[in-house]
Amino acid sequence: MVTSVSGSKSLGFENLMLPGFRKQLEDGAAALREGKARDSGAKANAGGANAVSPEAQRQIDQLKATDLKVRAHEQAHIAVGGDLVRGGASFSYQTGPDKKRYAVAGEVSIDTSKERTAEATIPKAEHIRQTALAPSDPSAQDRQVAAVAAQMEMQARQEVAMQAAEERGRAGSDQASRAIGAYQAAAGVEKSAGFAAIA
């Protein structure tokens, strides 16, 4: 219905309208009322377009906490790892209800190879173990790397001990040879001296 600015009644043109045109006017008026209601409802919403449900907010808070924990975990590996670290941390992400990406898993690649000598492998294996166990909450993978490093260190220590034993054996053998040689030389001199005396 059309009303004037003064608020007086319409002049009754609605009866003269074609049925299809009247339907279009009514639909347009209803859509306009609906749009206004939707706009006012959105404005009344706390935070407007950025508002999220309590469940979505809990999920966002959980993702934020996980992101901080994952990043701190990988940073601990990097801080202790030093020259063992090969590149930075890499992360797996999950998109939250707020359309932001949060780190939910991560990894740091480190050099876990043996050194050329057993003596050099020992400190490297200790460093690998310390790097793997650096976070306050080492993962199963971290513990596995630490166990492999401990095994590598033990093998290197055994190699060093065997090398030392072999060197002691060679040194002892050399000493014994020298002692025997000295004894034989001394005995030979005495023999010679003895024969000379008898003769």
Steps between C-alpha positions, in 0.01 A plus 500: 500500500633845414477765769573867480758683704233662709370162611160530341335196356576374155275593219396140433709432191571145615171381353601630156833313487549192292527183715858417387624853562340504844674169585838643392450807720405287799803267447731800468364655819539168684859462376578853612358432848696171517826670397458769764430239765808302396720814510377600844546144628856489373577834666350380825727196492801550729796578280299511179649291217792378717278338763533122537304246696629394843589156358695659213678729748602198711639335188691818407642526853608135486663550158684809628633305800608212276670742260701659784596159641608360161708808416668500845575127464672543164682814616649299789643252249646785292647682803687192627572347158713786367716370215314166490182671372442474126267789413227637720192339643224383268140494617169335417206737529129488576260778407281612787142627497646852473665400167849537650765228472640348818804272532387161633819299436861575413842359444862608487749306288837434662819329385519160671791354304816363661823696481813363330653385826353339809655775716311768303178295493471489881440875557280520191281215624467675838399821318241312292350347816486839674337657195238225477411531868516883515123566518329459835265247339704286258288310249531129427704591191729720714557213743574263213764739359651532849515119534673466162750770604568320830563176308733685260689648796535158667635341181747786454620460862548127443701574185718745691553245779591227249742732322658591832533131593657422163744787543587381849545151361727628225687717744530211744612273220755757390617539861523126541692470174737772612541335840562163340743655257680675782508182704627301204757761425613501861500122513696485177760734639526292813529183288770657295667626810465157659649320204782745494566440866500123465716499201 
